[in-house]
Every structure is written in C-alpha cells, then in structure tokens.
Amino acid sequence: MDSNFFWRKGDWGGYFGLLANNLTNLLTMIGLLLFVVGFPEDIVYGRIAPAFGLAVFSASMAYTYFAYRLVKATGRSDVTALPSGPSSPSIFTVTFLVILPVYLQTQDPEFAIQIALVWCVVEAAILGLGSLVGETIRRTIPRTVLLSCLAGLGLLLLAMNPMLQSFEAPTVAFAVLALIFINWFGKKPILPKVPTGFLLLATGTTLAWVFGLQSPAAVAASLSTFGFNPPSLHVTSFLQGLPHALPYLASAVPLGLANYVFDLENIESAHAAGDPYPTRQVMMANGLCSALGAMFGNPFPVTVYIGHAGWKSIGAGTGYTLFTGISMLLVTLFGLGAFLLALIPMVAVVPILVYIGVVTCNQVVRESPKNEVPVIFITMFPWIANWALTLTNNTLAAAGTAANTIGLDTLAHKGVYYQGLSNLGNGAPLSSMTWGCIAIFAITDRPIRGAIAALVGAVLTFLGVIHAHTVGIAQPHAMPILYGYCMIAGIFGLKYYLNQRDERLMASASPVGE
C-alpha cells in the first residue's frame, strides 16, 4: 500500500488536534476520579487509565481498517479516517451519576468500578443493537437535520470552551488562531513547506514558555506519574457488579441514545464530505471497543468524534487517527499524560478545536438547500441551552448553592430563565433532532412526517429522555411540554387535511381529460 496511506502532510494538524482532544478527556477523567471522587492513584493510573487507552487504541485501529477498505474499494487517495476518542459526556455522567454516589455510600472503590463497568457495557449494547437500524435511521432523517444537530454540538460543546480558554491566554492563543485563519481558511499559507499542525504547536509552546505560562516545577512534578501499567482483564469485576447495577442504569439509556445519535450525525458528516463509511459496522465497532475497554477495567465508552469535515479540509488522511490511538495507548501505559501537558500548553492546541467546530458548522451551511437553512439555527437552541445550563449549574455549585435554593422566581427576575434552560437544555442531542425534524417537515410541507416527529418528541418527553435532568415517567414539569408536542402534531394533522382538501378541489376544478 502507498506509504501516504499511513501519513501525509495534513496528518500533522489532525494528529495534534485529535490527540489534544483525547488527552483533555483523559486528564479530565483522571482529575475527576482522583480529586472529586477520591479514588486511590494506583486504581486510576494502574487500572482505569491503561484500559481507557486500550479502548481508544482499538477504536482507532477499527477506523483505520475502515479507511483502508474504502481506499481499496474506491481507489481514491484522499480518504480521511473517522476521528475517535472517549465520549466526553459519558466521562461526567459515569463519574457523577454512578461512581461518585456509589463510592460516597460504600467507600468501596472496587464496588463503584464494578457498577460503572456494567453501565459502560449497557452503553456498548445500545450502540451494538442500534447498529442494526442505524443505516435506516440515517437515511430516514434528512441530511440537513443530522448535520445541523452536529453543527450545534460542534460550536457549543467542541469550540466554545476552547475559544474561552483562548481569551484567557491571548498572548499564546491569538497567534495560533491567526495562523489557523491564514493557513487553513486562507489560500496562501505562511511557511507552506512546514506542516501547519507542527507550526501551531511550536509557536504556541514557545510563546507559552516565553510568557511564563508553563512551569519547570510542573514538569518535574509530572515525572512522578511515570511507570509501566499494562491493562489486565477485569471480567470478574463486571460480573460481580451485574446484580447491583440496575438502580444506576437509568442514565445509561438516554446517554446511550445520545451517543447513538452522535455516531449517526458524525457518520453522515463523513458521507457529506465524500467518505461513505458503513453505518452499521462503525457503530458495531464502537460498541465492541467500548465493551473491550470495560472488560479491562475502563467504564467510559468510546465514540466517533466530531470534526471529520474539518480534519479532511486540512488534508488529514488515516495517520492522524492511527497515531493518536497509538499515542493514547503509550501515554496511558507509561503515565505520560501529565508530563505532556506540563511541557506543551493546552492553550496552544485548543484553537484547533475552534477551527474544527467552525468547519463543522460551515459544512451544514454548504450542504443544505437554501430554504432549509433556518433548520440549522433552530437545532442550535437546545445546544445553546445545554451549554448555558451547564455553565449556570457549575457557577451555582462553585458558590455553594443551587437554583432551587435561590428560587426560580428570583433567578427569573434577574433575567435567568432557569426552568426554560433546564427544559430546553436537558436531552439536547435528541431534542435538537426532534425540533430539526419538526422544522424541516414544516418547511418542505410533509405534514405526516412532521406529526410523527412531534409525537416522538411527546413520547420521549413522557419517558423523561428529553427536557428532564433524569429519566422518569410523566414528570409534572414535563407534562405541559408533552401537551405542546401533541398540539404540534394536531396542527400538522390539520395541515394534512387542508392539503388533501386543496388537492381534491383542484382535481374537481380541472376540465375532464386534462
């Protein structure tokens, strides 16, 4: 096979960006388990982290194989592999809804991990079972909706926080952003013979050390995490957790469905960019890799990452995914994560994620018919609310209080419509898709499909999968939302009746034989 399959110039930028995203999630996971939950270091560094790296590595190998098959089938040299990594929402969900409450109740880290491993396998099973109908759903839901939901995810969850981080360290990030705009958005790059990804990293790292944002002491301290920790099988832990896990699985179903939607959207994004990967096989691979990680002790599932169109636009092929997986395995095996981030500043790399988020949004604008463009903005509202809700909750928690303690009326008088944020922001992946379908079927005058979309929204609301912070049947705050969806379905039903009536009138008014 052509050596360019494994590495080409554009893979530099893709590698540094994707690796930074994976490392951020790895260190977030480590920080939460060590400093929030209070797990012992030997469990986090010696067991969970190596299995975490193994899951990411196995997914990257699967995606590399899919890219290889696509190259062989098409004869093209511009195939870009799907990006992969751990599911970011799952890291927080598993930690705060499963591991932390179990550990606080039992003070037994082994038991907490056992429950979390069962949770991860349930997530993997949802992806595996969903792979059987994933292709059908991807073809049923309009492309504009899938890509629009992905645009909201990319802008709010992928790009927004990196942009905020950039404005916290402008002496580093602004220069990196300018280079991105010139080299990747523009047509005449600076130093075209130097891979842009390497140029960004070298520029950002140099500026960070020059301005004193990196500390030699932190580099020295990070050396304490070094050591060889190979992953080992923990099937027994999974089996021991099975009888006790049921009360904690409520969050697995909606998040599993959300990850399922993420995969659908990202696969559709790859299709739109010219790389038609098999939906069923990709989703099955994610399920199997997540289950493999769980059997070795990692409770956090992997997923298709957002940004395929962005990586493709900078010329990345397969090397960026392949070597990110290898790097993540080595980093977790030898405990190198803290050392890398002490040496290379995250603020030098996160602007790449801003670029990927912007390109993801640009893809849907480029691919959507003009009359369907409003759908893009409608699908973003749940993502905006989700981001604002998370920010509000974190701010209140940092102040040692909560929305209910302050009072929803008090917050509303200050212009913070917390109940609306909660209703709109919870379940953003599925509610975004629901509202996208409602909007597009209204625009394209397909009232029966619009009514079905509204009724699906009503069912999901009734079950607490969307518009609620936890699963629950017929929650009081959700019932008005459910009635609202039913009214939308009724309006679509009326529209269908009026359309049929108009068609009958036109047919009766036409001359016989016309």
NUDOLUM-827665 format. One line per 4 residues: number of its first residue (from 1); for each residue x, y, z of C-alpha. Coordinates in pm, whole numbers, plus 50000, padded with zeros to 5 digits. Layout:
BEGIN
NUM	X,Y,Z; ...
***
This chain:
BEGIN
1	50000,50000,50000; 50109,50357,49931; 50303,50495,50228; 50086,50809,50205
5	49802,50599,50342; 49970,50594,50683; 50092,50953,50690; 50069,51263,50480
9	50137,51628,50542; 49786,51712,50659; 49802,51444,50929; 50024,51669,51142
13	49745,51913,51217; 49490,51637,51260; 49719,51443,51492; 49794,51730,51728
17	49430,51841,51738; 49280,51497,51791; 49548,51398,52042; 49485,51718,52238
21	49114,51640,52248; 49182,51286,52371; 49440,51399,52626; 49200,51660,52759
25	48939,51390,52818; 49197,51159,52971; 49318,51421,53217; 48960,51528,53292
29	48880,51168,53378; 49192,51134,53594; 49125,51463,53773; 48762,51376,53847
33	48845,51031,53982; 49140,51147,54193; 49025,51484,54327; 48644,51474,54311
37	48569,51109,54383; 48884,51040,54585; 48995,50716,54424; 49344,50582,54506
41	49611,50666,54248; 49702,50301,54188; 49347,50227,54068; 49328,50535,53844
45	49678,50521,53692; 49731,50147,53720; 49395,50012,53604; 49144,50257,53460
49	49380,50477,53253; 49553,50186,53067; 49213,50033,52982; 49097,50380,52875
53	49392,50398,52635; 49326,50045,52511; 48965,50132,52421; 49074,50441,52225
57	49352,50244,52054; 49115,49964,51948; 48866,50217,51805; 49141,50393,51609
61	49254,50058,51466; 48898,49982,51357; 48862,50322,51191; 49196,50279,51016
65	49074,49946,50881; 48751,50103,50755; 48957,50370,50579; 49179,50101,50424
69	48873,49923,50286; 48735,50247,50147; 49067,50319,49971; 49071,49968,49823
73	48708,49994,49710; 48733,50339,49551; 49098,50369,49452; 49096,50722,49598
77	49396,50873,49772; 49206,51144,49961; 49019,50923,50209; 49011,51061,50564
81	48967,50819,50854; 48698,50885,51113; 48827,51052,51432; 48776,50860,51755
85	48803,50901,52130; 48620,50865,52461; 48270,51006,52488; 48311,51337,52674
89	47955,51348,52820; 47997,50991,52944; 48303,51087,53149; 48095,51330,53354
93	47781,51115,53361; 47954,50796,53476; 48156,50988,53733; 47878,51196,53889
97	47576,50968,53845; 47737,50629,53904; 48087,50624,54052; 48062,50916,54296
101	47729,50826,54463; 47826,50458,54495; 48166,50544,54641; 48022,50800,54884
105	47772,50543,55004; 48006,50244,55032; 48360,50391,55044; 48449,50090,54830
109	48624,50186,54504; 48614,49829,54377; 48236,49813,54410; 48196,50156,54245
113	48404,50042,53948; 48203,49721,53918; 47877,49916,53885; 48035,50158,53636
117	48163,49872,53418; 47810,49734,53388; 47693,50084,53293; 47955,50101,53016
121	47857,49761,52877; 47492,49873,52863; 47609,50177,52662; 47802,49944,52430
125	47496,49721,52390; 47281,50018,52286; 47535,50104,52015; 47557,49740,51907
129	47182,49693,51884; 47138,50035,51728; 47382,49942,51452; 47115,49711,51311
133	46887,50004,51226; 47140,50290,51214; 47163,50300,50836; 46784,50308,50803
137	46754,50596,51052; 47037,50786,50882; 46851,50764,50551; 46513,50849,50706
141	46615,51166,50891; 46700,51447,50643; 47069,51521,50600; 47014,51887,50690
145	46882,51783,51032; 47168,51542,51107; 47433,51793,51003; 47257,52082,51181
149	47248,51890,51511; 47616,51817,51464; 47684,52186,51399; 47527,52279,51732
153	47735,52015,51906; 48049,52135,51730; 48000,52503,51801; 47881,52480,52162
157	48048,52169,52305; 48360,52144,52092; 48454,52503,52004; 48303,52734,52267
161	48511,52637,52570; 48836,52632,52367; 48753,52985,52248; 48700,53092,52609
165	49031,52930,52702; 49194,53118,52416; 49073,53450,52558; 49218,53357,52897
169	49565,53328,52741; 49562,53569,52444; 49942,53603,52431; 49953,53242,52313
173	49617,53160,52157; 49570,53470,51942; 49884,53398,51741; 49777,53036,51698
177	49429,53142,51586; 49576,53386,51333; 49794,53109,51187; 49488,52884,51163
181	49290,53152,50980; 49575,53218,50735; 49693,52859,50674; 49369,52659,50691
185	49098,52908,50594; 49313,53111,50357; 49470,53026,50023; 49828,53148,50078
189	49971,52984,50394; 50265,53110,50595; 50567,52875,50563; 50382,52634,50331
193	50660,52374,50348; 50618,52339,50727; 50319,52124,50836; 50069,52367,50985
197	49992,52141,51281; 50359,52139,51380; 50383,52515,51322; 50087,52576,51555
201	50231,52356,51826; 50581,52504,51804; 50450,52863,51803; 50210,52812,52092
205	50456,52619,52306; 50733,52873,52252; 50504,53166,52340; 50372,52988,52649
209	50722,52935,52789; 50834,53286,52691; 50538,53442,52876; 50579,53221,53178
213	50258,53022,53140; 50439,52690,53177; 50633,52591,53488; 50953,52383,53509
217	50830,52275,53853; 50517,52127,53694; 50733,51931,53451; 50937,51795,53741
221	50625,51706,53940; 50472,51524,53644; 50761,51278,53640; 50610,51108,53944
225	50332,50964,53726; 50579,50765,53514; 50561,50386,53527; 50456,50087,53320
229	50095,49981,53382; 49968,49724,53130; 49590,49669,53123; 49459,49346,53272
233	49126,49165,53237; 48853,49253,53489; 48568,49034,53369; 48508,48922,53728
237	48453,49283,53836; 48190,49322,53566; 48011,49002,53667; 48015,49099,54035
241	47857,49434,53952; 47568,49289,53748; 47332,49206,54037; 47367,49554,54192
245	47377,49785,53889; 47009,49821,53798; 46932,50134,54010; 47217,50318,53840
249	47134,50230,53479; 46862,50492,53429; 47119,50740,53298; 47274,50481,53064
253	46973,50464,52834; 46936,50835,52743; 47312,50883,52719; 47342,50566,52512
257	47078,50704,52278; 47263,51037,52269; 47591,50865,52177; 47399,50669,51916
261	47276,50998,51766; 47631,51144,51779; 47758,50847,51580; 47479,50881,51323
265	47550,51251,51279; 47926,51207,51251; 47891,50923,51001; 47654,51142,50797
269	47911,51422,50815; 48172,51187,50670; 47928,51087,50393; 47865,51453,50311
273	48242,51512,50295; 48284,51227,50046; 48382,50934,50270; 48087,50688,50282
277	48162,50467,50581; 47925,50177,50663; 47699,50296,50945; 47628,49951,51088
281	47991,49843,51102; 48117,50170,51252; 47855,50167,51527; 47916,49799,51598
285	48289,49870,51623; 48223,50144,51878; 48011,49907,52084; 48272,49631,52073
289	48561,49867,52157; 48366,50013,52450; 48288,49662,52576; 48654,49563,52535
293	48763,49862,52742; 48508,49770,53010; 48638,49412,53030; 48984,49556,53106
297	48852,49800,53367; 48755,50120,53181; 48398,50242,53248; 48400,50516,52981
301	48273,50429,52628; 48433,50545,52302; 48256,50712,52013; 48304,50865,51668
305	48440,51213,51730; 48302,51524,51571; 48507,51705,51307; 48561,51468,51014
309	48495,51751,50767; 48745,51971,50949; 49023,51714,50950; 48956,51642,50584
313	48973,52011,50498; 49331,52032,50629; 49438,51726,50429; 49441,51465,50706
317	49427,51102,50594; 49447,50800,50821; 49769,50869,51008; 49614,51123,51243
321	49364,50866,51374; 49607,50575,51369; 49886,50751,51558; 49650,50923,51800
325	49533,50576,51904; 49890,50452,51938; 49990,50763,52132; 49697,50733,52371
329	49787,50372,52442; 50152,50463,52512; 50057,50767,52722; 49828,50560,52944
333	50063,50262,52963; 50353,50476,53083; 50166,50754,53266; 50282,51031,53032
337	49967,51245,53020; 50058,51486,53299; 50412,51523,53162; 50293,51612,52810
341	50055,51879,52936; 50320,52023,53166; 50552,52051,52866; 50303,52151,52593
345	50035,52405,52691; 49678,52309,52616; 49604,52667,52511; 49846,52617,52220
349	49635,52331,52089; 49271,52411,52174; 49240,52672,51893; 49249,52374,51656
353	48920,52262,51813; 48776,52607,51743; 48864,52556,51377; 48704,52208,51371
357	48383,52344,51527; 48362,52625,51270; 48423,52388,50978; 48152,52156,51111
361	47905,52446,51105; 48024,52553,50762; 47962,52204,50627; 47591,52213,50705
365	47553,52561,50551; 47730,52440,50238; 47532,52113,50213; 47183,52247,50293
369	46930,52376,50036; 46864,52747,50080; 46506,52703,50204; 46626,52460,50476
373	46887,52695,50628; 46651,52805,50913; 46667,52446,51040; 47034,52498,51125
377	46957,52771,51374; 46650,52601,51519; 46854,52290,51604; 47114,52504,51781
381	46876,52631,52051; 46885,52309,52258; 47266,52306,52237; 47289,52671,52342
385	47059,52598,52636; 47259,52288,52725; 47583,52486,52732; 47427,52770,52931
389	47262,52526,53173; 47594,52354,53240; 47766,52690,53292; 47489,52810,53525
393	47489,52491,53732; 47868,52492,53764; 47864,52858,53870; 47597,52797,54133
397	47780,52489,54259; 48104,52687,54289; 47914,52940,54502; 47787,52658,54723
401	47424,52690,54621; 47172,52569,54362; 46890,52709,54153; 46616,52572,54378
405	46789,52719,54683; 46797,53067,54532; 46448,53027,54387; 46341,53008,54024
409	46136,53328,54054; 46435,53516,54194; 46650,53399,53904; 46378,53487,53654
413	46359,53842,53791; 46730,53872,53708; 46674,53751,53353; 46789,53394,53418
417	46504,53171,53299; 46637,52862,53469; 46330,52643,53419; 46340,52718,53048
421	46714,52643,53038; 46654,52312,53212; 46362,52215,52990; 46536,52307,52666
425	46892,52207,52755; 46837,51861,52900; 46843,51589,52637; 46989,51828,52378
429	47104,51562,52127; 46758,51412,52083; 46553,51730,52133; 46773,51908,51877
433	46700,51634,51626; 46328,51635,51714; 46294,52010,51656; 46505,51988,51342
437	46265,51728,51201; 45959,51934,51302; 46106,52241,51132; 46221,52074,50812
441	45895,51882,50760; 45707,52208,50811; 45928,52388,50558; 45907,52110,50298
445	45532,52056,50354; 45541,51695,50472; 45279,51713,50748; 45253,51341,50822
449	45626,51319,50893; 45603,51638,51097; 45323,51490,51308; 45527,51173,51363
453	45829,51381,51473; 45613,51574,51719; 45461,51256,51861; 45809,51105,51901
457	45901,51419,52095; 45592,51369,52313; 45688,51007,52388; 46048,51098,52470
461	45921,51376,52698; 45679,51137,52869; 45967,50899,52943; 46195,51178,53066
465	46455,51114,52795; 46441,51479,52683; 46350,51800,52868; 46430,51641,53206
469	46752,51605,53405; 46672,51240,53481; 46460,50962,53336; 46109,50940,53485
473	45756,50871,53369; 45519,51169,53332; 45720,51414,53544; 45495,51711,53640
477	45718,51980,53487; 45731,51788,53156; 45359,51738,53102; 45295,52088,52955
481	45579,52021,52710; 45419,51690,52617; 45086,51867,52555; 45271,52119,52339
485	45413,51842,52121; 45065,51692,52086; 44933,52030,51972; 45210,52050,51712
489	45105,51704,51589; 44746,51830,51573; 44849,52131,51364; 45034,51902,51123
493	44723,51685,51106; 44516,51990,51017; 44773,52086,50753; 44749,51737,50601
497	44369,51764,50588; 44385,52108,50424; 44640,51985,50170; 44418,51692,50078
501	44114,51919,50051; 44301,52160,49823; 44412,51872,49601; 44054,51744,49573
505	43927,52094,49487; 44196,52137,49222; 44116,51795,49077; 43742,51868,49065
509	43804,52210,48904; 44020,52067,48626; 43847,52002,48291; 43771,51639,48221
513	44053,51471,48038; 44305,51747,48109
***
